[in-house]
């Protein structure tokens, strides 16, 4: 199954609610991804441009998109970005295929 890295930021209102009522959000994340047949591999909070990161496994891009849409539709986040992760083997395969692609830069 494909792996996905999500980075997110809570709204100030969400942080205020969590300060009043601290909660382990890993359990919620496990339920969201489990609903589409996936798995949560990690959940971290961070300092910096994003409040947290998740490492997910999902059956397909469509199933991960469904989870992303459900989460962002909840209104508790300022941002939620998901990146599809490629294994080294997948990247090597893409490099071999890229050799046969005849790309022409614009206006050349």
N, C-alpha and C positions, 0 to 999 in steps of 0.2 A: 504494500500500500504506500502511496506517496506520503511524504513528510511535508509539514507546513510550519513556518515560523510566523507567529503573530506578535505584533507589538501594539500596545494599547495605552491610552491615557484616560483616566477617570475625569469626570466633571468635578468642580469644586463641591457641588452639592452631594455627589456620591461619596467623596472623601469625608464630608461632614457627617453623613449617615453612618459610614463605617467607623468613624471615631466614636460615635455614640453607641454603636452596636457592632463591635469587631466580629468578623466572620471569615472563615477559611474558604475562599472562593475556589479552591481546587476542586472541591466536591461538586460545585455547580458546573465548572468547566468539564469535569469528567462526565456528568450527566448529559451536557449538550452534545459532546462529541460521541458519546455512547449511543445517543438517539439515532445516529446515522451509521452506526457500525464501526466507529473509529475508536481511537485511544488517545488519552492525554499522556504525553511522555514527560512533561515538565511544566512548572508554573513558577515564575520568578517575578519579584518586584525589583525595581531599580531606581537609581537616581539618574537624572539626565533628561533627555528630550522625550522619553516615554516612561510611563509609570510601571509597566510590566511587560513580560514576554511569556509566550506559551509555545511549547513544541507539541504539535499534534500529528497524528496519523489518521488519515481518512481514506475511504475506499476510492474516492474520485474528487476531481476539482469541483464538480457539481455538489457533492455532499458537503465539502468544506465551505463552499459558497453559501449553502443553506445555513450552516452553523454561523457563519460570519453575518449573514443577513439577520438572523434571529437575535444575535448579540447586539448588533448595532441598532436594531429596531427597538431595543429596550430603553434607549435614551440615557443610560448611565455613563456613557463614554464620550469623550471629546474626539477621540480618534481610534481607529482599529484598522491596521494594515496587515495583510497576510502575504507572505512570500512562499512560493512553491520551492522546495529544496530538491536539488538533484544530487544523486550519489556521484562518486568519482567515476564509476562505470558508465552511468548515464551521460555524464559530461564528455567522457572519452568517445562514446558513440556519437554524440552530437558533433564533436569536432571532426570525426571521420565523415559524417554526412555533410558538414559545412564545406568540406573541400570541393564537393560537387555542385554547390550552389553558385550560380553565376551572378553575383551582386554587382550592380553598377551604381556608384554614388550619384546623387542628384546633380544635374547640370554637367555631367561629364561626357 
